[in-house]
Amino acid sequence: MDKNNQPRCAVTNPADFKILPGGGKFQKTDLTYRIRQYTRDLPRNVVNDIIAKALNTWASVTPLTFTPTTSTADIEIIFSIGAHGDGFPFDGPGGNLAHAFGPGGGIGGDIHFDDSERWTTTSMDFNLFLVAVHEAGHSLGLDHSKDPNSVMAPFYKYVNTEGYTLPRDDVNGIQLLYGPPVAVTTSPTKVPDSSSQMPTEQPTCDPNLYADAALNLQRRITVFKNGFTKRSQSSLINRIEDIWPGGPSNVDAAFELRLRNRKTYLFQGSQYWRFQGNTLDSGYPKSIRRFGFPSSVQKLDAALRLRRRTIVFFVGNQLWSYRLGEGMVGGSPIPIRTFFRANDNVDAALNYQGEYYLLKGLTAYRYYRNLKLRSTFGLRGWLNCT
C-alpha cells in the first residue's frame, strides 16, 4: 500500500529521534489549554471531554497537568478548514488530518484539526480522541515515531479507545522530555503526632470496598479511600492532606459545585471542609448541621450533585435532598430506592459525562440523567488490591 495516500498527521515525515528538532519542551509542568473553535461534528461538551482525556493520557505518565481556561493558554486548539492563518493550509477531506506546533512562542504548542474531516467517537471516519492524543504529543515536543504501534506514528490507525493507555515507545519518549510522574511521599524522619488520625502509609486493601467517596474533578475521576486519594489515568496514590492541605484525614462523602467559583466539599464525620482549588476556605471546617441534618445524623455515606443547585446525601438506606438557597427538601429523608432503583445503600457517588454513578463495594451502578438504571459493572480495587 502506498502510505503517502493514507490519512496522516501533517507534521513532517518521521526522523531518527523521538523529540522534535532542538529538543524543545515546555519549561513548566502546569499547562493551560483553550478550545477556541469547535468542530461541527460533535457537541461541545463531548469535544471538551475528549480533549481533556487526550491531554490527561500524557499527564498520567509525566509530572504534567492540564487546566482548561477561557483566556490565552499554553495550548490553543482550533478546528478549521483550508487556510487558517498559520501558513499551513489544510487539504480537504482525507490526507492531512491535523497538525500541531512544538513548545515555543507564538503558535508554539497549538493544535489545529482539519474540520473538513468527519470527527467521531467511534471507529468510523476519524476518531477525535486518537488524533488528539497524537497531536498533543507534538504539542509537548515529540516528533513522529518509526514504531508502527506508537501513537506518534505518522499515519492514522484506529485502535480501541476504551481504557486507552500509551504504548511503551510513547511513554519512553515523553518521559525523556519531562520525566516520570512525581510521587508525593511522607518523610521517613517525620514522627507523627500520636493523637493524629492521619495515615502515614498505605493501609491494607479492603477487598469489599472500592471507595469511601468519589468526585469528578476537571473531568477526571478522583476516588478516596482510607485516607488516600487517586485520580483516574494515573498510578499515583497520595494522602488526602497532601492534595488538600488542612482538610480531613479521611473523606466519607464529597461533591463539587460550579457556580461563580468551583468549590469542592469534603465531609468527614459531622464536619465538612470547603476548598477552592486546593486552598481551604476561611472558617472551615463547619458542622453538617448547617445543611439541616438533625443531631441523629453523625456521618454521611455519600453525596451527589444531581442538578446545578441540588445535592443529595446518602445516609444508610435513606436519601436527603438539599437545594441551595432553600435547604433540605421536605425536611426528612426518603428511601434511596425511591429514586435509585436496585440500591439501598452506597459507599460513594459521582456524576460523570452527564450520568450518575453509585459505587457499592466493587460494583458500580450507572444511571441515566432521568435516574433510570442503565448498567452495572465491576471495579478493580486499589491501595494494595489486585
KASUL-V506114 format. One record per backbone hydrogen bond with DSSP energy under -0.5 kcal/mol. CO is the residue of the C=O (numbers start at 1). NH is the residue of the N-H. If there is no record, write none. Layout:
BEGIN
co:CO nh:NH
co:CO nh:NH
END
This chain:
BEGIN
co:1 nh:3
co:2 nh:5
co:3 nh:6
co:7 nh:156
co:8 nh:97
co:18 nh:143
co:20 nh:23
co:29 nh:31
co:29 nh:65
co:31 nh:67
co:32 nh:75
co:33 nh:69
co:34 nh:36
co:34 nh:77
co:43 nh:47
co:44 nh:48
co:45 nh:49
co:46 nh:50
co:47 nh:51
co:48 nh:52
co:49 nh:53
co:50 nh:54
co:51 nh:55
co:52 nh:56
co:53 nh:57
co:54 nh:58
co:55 nh:58
co:55 nh:59
co:56 nh:60
co:58 nh:61
co:59 nh:62
co:60 nh:235
co:65 nh:31
co:67 nh:33
co:74 nh:76
co:75 nh:34
co:76 nh:111
co:77 nh:36
co:77 nh:37
co:78 nh:113
co:80 nh:115
co:82 nh:90
co:95 nh:8
co:97 nh:114
co:98 nh:10
co:99 nh:112
co:101 nh:109
co:102 nh:109
co:105 nh:108
co:107 nh:110
co:110 nh:101
co:111 nh:78
co:112 nh:99
co:113 nh:80
co:113 nh:115
co:114 nh:117
co:117 nh:119
co:118 nh:126
co:120 nh:128
co:125 nh:127
co:126 nh:120
co:126 nh:128
co:127 nh:131
co:128 nh:132
co:129 nh:133
co:130 nh:134
co:131 nh:135
co:132 nh:136
co:133 nh:137
co:134 nh:138
co:135 nh:139
co:136 nh:140
co:137 nh:141
co:137 nh:142
co:138 nh:141
co:141 nh:20
co:146 nh:148
co:147 nh:150
co:150 nh:153
co:152 nh:145
co:154 nh:9
co:161 nh:164
co:167 nh:170
co:167 nh:171
co:168 nh:172
co:169 nh:173
co:170 nh:174
co:171 nh:175
co:172 nh:176
co:173 nh:177
co:174 nh:178
co:175 nh:179
co:181 nh:183
co:183 nh:185
co:187 nh:190
co:190 nh:192
co:193 nh:196
co:205 nh:207
co:206 nh:209
co:213 nh:224
co:215 nh:217
co:215 nh:222
co:216 nh:218
co:217 nh:220
co:220 nh:217
co:221 nh:232
co:222 nh:215
co:223 nh:230
co:224 nh:212
co:224 nh:213
co:225 nh:228
co:227 nh:240
co:228 nh:225
co:229 nh:238
co:230 nh:223
co:231 nh:234
co:236 nh:231
co:238 nh:229
co:239 nh:242
co:239 nh:243
co:240 nh:243
co:240 nh:244
co:244 nh:247
co:253 nh:267
co:255 nh:265
co:257 nh:263
co:261 nh:259
co:261 nh:263
co:262 nh:277
co:263 nh:257
co:264 nh:275
co:265 nh:255
co:266 nh:273
co:267 nh:252
co:267 nh:253
co:268 nh:271
co:270 nh:288
co:271 nh:268
co:272 nh:285
co:272 nh:286
co:273 nh:266
co:274 nh:281
co:275 nh:264
co:275 nh:277
co:276 nh:279
co:278 nh:280
co:279 nh:276
co:281 nh:284
co:286 nh:272
co:287 nh:290
co:288 nh:291
co:288 nh:293
co:289 nh:292
co:294 nh:297
co:296 nh:298
co:302 nh:314
co:304 nh:306
co:304 nh:312
co:307 nh:310
co:309 nh:324
co:310 nh:306
co:310 nh:307
co:311 nh:322
co:312 nh:304
co:313 nh:315
co:313 nh:320
co:314 nh:301
co:314 nh:302
co:315 nh:318
co:317 nh:336
co:318 nh:315
co:319 nh:334
co:320 nh:313
co:321 nh:329
co:322 nh:311
co:323 nh:326
co:323 nh:327
co:327 nh:323
co:328 nh:330
co:329 nh:332
co:334 nh:319
co:335 nh:338
co:336 nh:339
co:336 nh:340
co:339 nh:341
co:340 nh:343
co:348 nh:359
co:350 nh:357
co:352 nh:355
co:355 nh:352
co:356 nh:367
co:357 nh:350
co:358 nh:365
co:359 nh:347
co:359 nh:348
co:360 nh:363
co:361 nh:210
co:362 nh:379
co:363 nh:360
co:364 nh:366
co:364 nh:377
co:365 nh:358
co:365 nh:367
co:366 nh:374
co:366 nh:375
co:367 nh:356
co:368 nh:371
co:372 nh:368
co:375 nh:366
co:377 nh:364
END
